[in-house]
């Protein structure tokens, strides 16, 4: 090994789907998040392929990784607080797991889950 550097054994690429999965798992871990919103096609993919990142869009560029996701939150939560926690959790988890810089986490609240509406 020259100068004590790590030996170059080849390249490693982390697929955008993996980044999306990390982001989805991180988002779902935040209290107050009911689910990740999916499009019709994403919902079919989630049902048949069991991919946890359905509904998370990932864009990578020189500035870092950008995430776009819609979430359904629980009724009665503080939406600004929960969205900030989602952004912070995704950023921390992706950066810790991959070493990639997260430049943006863009969230759209696509729905409110109210448990009483299911009981009727």
Secondary structure, DSSP 8 states (H G I E B T S, - for coil): -GGG-----------HHHHHHHHHHHHHTSTTEEEE---HHHHHHHHHH--TTTTEEEEEETTEEEEEEEEEEETTS-HHHHHHHHHHHHHHHHHHHH---EEEEEEEEEEEE-HHHHH-
